[in-house]
C-alpha cells in the first residue's frame, strides 16, 4: 500500500513520505497545521485512494476515551428489566460499540480518523495509549478481550490547543502541514476549479497573498477561504481586470468578506487601504 | 552510524527517545525511502520530532551532523572579518546584536571561535564532531544561529546547493517567539485544576444510574457540584513609565487570563510594590487599596503573577523613601518579601528580552528576591512559569 496523492488532493513530497511511513509501519500519524490546510481531508483522501473504508471519530470537549471503545447502555437495560424483556439476561445486548471497536472488528483494514484530538480533556490521549499501541482492549462487562484483526491506519489531527503527552507522541509519526506556497496553492485551485482562467487565478492569488501578508491580522485567510472566495468570484463572473487594480493597494478586493472572517480584521484592512489611497 | 545522529539530536536538546529512534530504523529497514538524504531528512523528522516549534532546532542539528564540520573549518581559513560583520548587521535582530555586544563585540567573538576551532582540531585530528561542544559554548548562547546561516551560504560558494535544513524555514515556529492571545491562552491552560466545590446543583447521571440499579430499580437521584477551574490567581501589573512599550503585550496577557480563570483579581503598581496598589489606573490616587489588606485578604493558595520589566534604579527597591512618587517608609524589597512569604507560588514575568536582563541591576535584585522565578514573556517562558506555579 502506498499513498501517492490523488486527483482531488495535492500532497507535497514530505506529506506523502510521512503518510507512507505511517502506513508501512502501521503507526498512527499525527497531523498538525494551520486551520484550513486540509488535515481532515487527508484521511478521507488516503481512504479513497487506497480503497479502504473510513471511520471517523470527531472529538469534542466532552468526549471520553471510553466512548471510542464501547459504552454500556444501563438505561435501556433498566427499562427492559422493568418491562420484563428477555434480552436483559445477556449484558452484551447493552454494550454499544464505539468507533475504535468498529475499526478493530472490521474484516478489512480501515482508515480511522481521530479528528481534533486536542479538543478533549487533557487525559484523553493518555487513556488511549495502550489501545493505539497494542490495538487491543478489555471489555469489563463481558470479560472479553477485543483485538484488532488488522491494524487500522490511524490519522489524528490536532489544532494545538493542548499539548499532547510525550508518551502519546512517542508512538506516532508527526507531520506539520505548512501553509502551501504559491505553486502548490495554484495546483490546489486547479484541482478545485479545473480550467480556471490563468489570468484570473494569477490575479486572485496575488490579491490573496497580499491580504494574507497584511500585518496584524487576527485570523489569516487560509486555503479553504481562498477556495470559497474563488467560488464567489466565478459565480459573480468578476473579470481579472477588477482584481488587477488591487495591485496598487487602492481598492478593496471584491467579496473580501469571504477572506476576512473577523470584523476587526476587515476594519483594519479597510483602514490600510484608505491610508495607501490617501498617500498617493 | 545513526547512533551518532541520535546523540547529536539529544545534544541539541531535542526530546528524542529510544523508542522513536527504533521506529526510524524500522522505517529505513522497511525501505520507505531510497538512499536519498532529502528523504532521510523528512523521514527522520516525521519519526523523531513531534512539535513544529522544534523543527528549527532539528534543522540546525541535522546541518551540524551532516556537514557542519567542513564548513566551519573553512571559516578559520579565509573569511574576511569585515564581510562577516557586515552580513551580521544585515541579518541579526537587535537582541542578537545585544548578546554579541555582551560577549565583547565581534572581534572578541571571532577570536574565541577561532581559538576554539583550533583547539578542537588538534584534539581530534580530522575528527568529525568538533562543534559538538558548541551547545555549551558562547556560540550556543545565541543559538548558533548567525553562524548557522552564514556557513550555509558560504558553502554555496563551493557550488553546493543550499539544503532544506539550511533554509531554516521553521524559524518562526520556535517556542521562544513572542506571544499572541491564543498562544497565551494555551499556555495559561496549564494552570487548570478542575475540582468540584460548592453547592451540589448538577445531576450526577452515572451515580444516579448505579444508585438506582443498587436500589433494585427505585429511582435514587444523586447531585454533585459543578466542575470548575479551582485555581485562584492574583495578578500584579506594573504600569506607566518604561512599561508603556509593553502595553499591548500586557493587554493580551490580561485578556487571556481573564477568560481563562474565573477567580482572578488584579492590581496595579508602579515600578515596585509599596504600601498601596490600585485597581483602576485612572483613579489611582483616589481609590487605592492598602497592600497589607491584599496580603491579609487572599489566602495562601492563590497563585500570584507579577508582570513588570523590573527596570528602575536599585534605590527604588532597596531604600526607604526610594519611590519615585512618594516617601515610602519601607523599601520595596520588604513588601516583595512579604508577598513571597504570604504566597509561596509567585512568579515574575518580564516582557523585556531575556538577553537584556544582564544589563539592569534592578532586574538582578528582583530576580534574586524571587529566587530565580523570573521568566520572559515568550511562550517558553510562560510555560515554565506556569509549571512553577502549578507545582
Interface residues (C-beta under 8 A of the other chain):
Chain A: X13 X14 X17 X18 X20 X21 X22 X24 X25 X27 X30 X32 X74 X75 X78 X81 X82 X122 X160 X161 X162 X163 X164 X166 X169 X170 X171 X172 X173 X174 X175 X176 X178
Chain B: X15 X17 X19 X20 X23 X26 X27 X30 X32 X33 X39 X42 X43 X45 X46 X47 X49 X50 X51 X52 X55 X169 X186 X189 X192 X209 X210 X212 X213 X217
